[in-house]
Amino acid sequence: SWVRQPDLRRFAEKRFRRLAPALWVAVLLTAILFAPLSRFPIADYFAHKEFWRYLGNGVFLPRADGLPGVFDTWPFPSVNASLWTLKFEVACYAAVAVLGLVKLLRPWAVMACLVAAYVIVALKLTPTGIVYYIDMFSYQFRFFAVGALLFFFRDRVRASWWAVAACLAVMVAASYLGVAKELAPFCVGYATIAIGTLARLPEPNGDYSYGIYVYAFPVQQLMYPASMAFAFPSLANIALSLPIVVLLGWLSWRIVEQPALRFKVKPKPVSATA
């Protein structure tokens, strides 16, 4: 996005329109529609500090993924645990903007940042206070940086099913050797983009991935009781949730995301002076 149009205001505007509107709708919908599921009375539910902290997800505040009295007896007492990654995604966009502004958005600079991120993660800092955010940003940035490098070298790196298979084999071996987290940014990053390139699917009528992301966890939580009735509850949960989540992703794209991306602020006309 920055390479195509290296302008801070345009870059920030496009990132905002891509992330914020769908997130706001998802956060508000879950906060309001899940109220009847709470063990608290409605008035206490909306007055509870946890409710207002949950709304903070709409502006990427520190993690607060639960709602008062909702799913708090589930094995994982959360409404939307996925949203914690968004603040780090925004931080990665900010890193792109900073590198772009100082004319350092180049492969070598991204490689240097990637090495620095690996060093910070390897230090295994005590995850408290600001150190937690530095450590988690570094961990997530490794994937982002690999994606950026694949973009920079897109004319040199071939997408190959053999390479995808090799990456997956390496990840299986790495999981047994205890180094999966270190190799995942490269292996999973390459495999994901290569599969998307090689699949040659018909041109989609939209991008539903973000909507799927923001609605998947709440739907899976809703399906938890039903999935426990099956012999393989994890697979049952996926089977029950997936059609609903894809539908919500499609609705999010059609009703919220696509209109937000198409919206353009018209410049004010300049008044003629005598």
Secondary structure, 3 states (H helix, E strand, C coil): CCCCCCCHHHHHHHHHHHHHHHHHHHHHHHHHHCHHHCCCCHHHHHHCHHHHHHHHHHHCCCCCCCCCCCCCCCCCCCCCHHHHHHHHHHHHHHHHHHHHHCCCCCHHHHHHHHHHHHHHHHCCCCCCCHHHHHHHHHHHHHHHHHHHHHHHCCCCCCCCHHHHHHHHHHHHHHHHHCCHHHHHHHHHHHHHHHHHHHCCCCCCCCCCHHHHHHHHHHHHHHCHHHHCCCCCHHHHHHHHHHHHHHHHHHHHHHHHHHHHHHCCCCCCCCCCCC
